[in-house]
Amino acid sequence: MVDTENICEKKPETMDVQVCHASTQKTTMIALTLKGDSTIREVIKMSQILVQHPEIDIEACKVGIFGKLKTLNTVVRQGDRVEIYRSLTADPMEARRRRSAKQQRIKSIL
């Protein structure tokens, strides 16, 4: 019988990941091939996306992988898409109130 707990997974020598950021003007996606284990912070720096988007403050922005919030120290894996999130442009509750008021006006017209 083989003891599967002591078998080390072979890490790939290189891995492919993507870094993306959607600003109000454009969406940027950068594909990278990396060697070894890298953190989200390292991947973002290697991607040079901060040169294209100098408005990004990586220490203040939220980041994630495939829509799930992560820390900058999270190690990325083969095929991950690192996402840099921008701050909200509108308060979600205020936006909901405006949509609701608009729907009420439409209903009153009909």
C-alpha positions as CSV (number, residue, x, y, z in Angstrom):
1,M,0.0,0.0,0.0
2,V,1.3,3.4,-1.0
3,D,1.4,6.2,1.6
4,T,-0.2,9.1,-0.4
5,E,0.3,11.7,2.4
6,N,4.1,11.6,2.0
7,I,4.2,11.9,-1.8
8,C,5.2,15.4,-2.8
9,E,3.4,16.9,-5.7
10,K,5.7,17.8,-8.5
11,K,5.6,21.5,-9.0
12,P,5.7,22.7,-12.6
13,E,8.9,24.5,-13.6
14,T,6.9,27.2,-15.4
15,M,3.3,28.2,-15.1
16,D,1.0,30.4,-17.1
17,V,-1.1,33.1,-15.4
18,Q,-3.0,36.2,-16.3
19,V,-3.2,39.6,-14.7
20,C,-6.2,41.8,-15.3
21,H,-7.5,45.2,-14.3
22,A,-10.7,46.9,-15.5
23,S,-10.6,50.7,-15.3
24,T,-13.5,52.9,-16.3
25,Q,-11.8,53.5,-19.6
26,K,-10.4,50.1,-20.6
27,T,-9.7,46.6,-19.5
28,T,-6.1,45.3,-19.5
29,M,-5.2,41.6,-19.5
30,I,-1.6,40.5,-19.5
31,A,-0.5,36.9,-19.9
32,L,2.7,35.7,-18.2
33,T,4.8,32.6,-18.0
34,L,6.6,32.4,-14.7
35,K,9.1,30.1,-13.1
36,G,8.5,28.7,-9.7
37,D,6.1,29.9,-7.0
38,S,5.2,33.5,-7.0
39,T,2.9,35.6,-4.9
40,I,0.1,37.9,-6.3
41,R,2.3,40.9,-5.4
42,E,5.3,39.5,-7.4
43,V,3.1,38.6,-10.4
44,I,1.6,42.1,-10.5
45,K,5.1,43.6,-10.5
46,M,6.3,41.2,-13.1
47,S,3.4,42.0,-15.4
48,Q,4.3,45.7,-15.6
49,I,0.5,46.5,-15.4
50,L,1.4,49.3,-12.9
51,V,3.3,51.1,-15.7
52,Q,0.1,51.0,-17.9
53,H,-2.1,52.0,-14.9
54,P,-0.1,54.3,-12.7
55,E,-3.4,55.2,-10.8
56,I,-3.3,51.7,-9.2
57,D,-2.1,51.7,-5.6
58,I,-1.5,48.1,-5.1
59,E,-1.3,48.4,-1.3
60,A,-4.8,50.0,-1.2
61,C,-6.6,48.0,-3.9
62,K,-8.3,44.7,-3.4
63,V,-7.0,41.7,-5.4
64,G,-8.3,38.3,-6.1
65,I,-8.1,35.2,-8.2
66,F,-11.1,34.3,-10.3
67,G,-13.4,36.6,-8.4
68,K,-12.4,35.5,-4.9
69,L,-10.6,38.0,-2.7
70,K,-7.1,37.1,-1.8
71,T,-4.1,38.7,-0.1
72,L,-1.0,40.0,-1.9
73,N,0.9,37.2,-0.3
74,T,-1.2,34.4,-1.8
75,V,0.8,32.1,-4.0
76,V,-0.6,31.8,-7.6
77,R,-1.0,28.5,-9.4
78,Q,-1.0,27.3,-13.0
79,G,-3.8,29.0,-14.9
80,D,-4.8,31.5,-12.3
81,R,-6.2,34.9,-13.3
82,V,-5.0,37.6,-10.9
83,E,-7.5,40.4,-10.7
84,I,-6.9,43.9,-9.5
85,Y,-10.2,45.5,-8.4
86,R,-10.9,49.2,-8.5
87,S,-12.9,51.0,-5.9
88,L,-16.6,51.5,-6.4
89,T,-17.6,54.5,-8.4
90,A,-21.0,54.8,-6.7
91,D,-22.4,53.8,-3.3
92,P,-24.3,50.5,-3.8
93,M,-27.2,51.6,-1.6
94,E,-27.6,54.9,-3.4
95,A,-27.4,53.2,-6.8
96,R,-30.2,50.8,-5.7
97,R,-32.3,53.7,-4.6
98,R,-31.9,55.4,-7.9
99,R,-32.9,52.3,-9.8
100,S,-35.9,51.8,-7.6
101,A,-37.0,55.4,-8.1
102,K,-36.6,55.0,-11.8
103,Q,-38.7,51.8,-11.9
104,Q,-41.4,53.6,-9.9
105,R,-41.5,56.5,-12.4
106,I,-41.8,54.0,-15.3
107,K,-44.6,52.2,-13.6
108,S,-46.5,55.4,-12.9
109,I,-46.3,56.4,-16.6
110,L,-47.6,53.0,-17.7
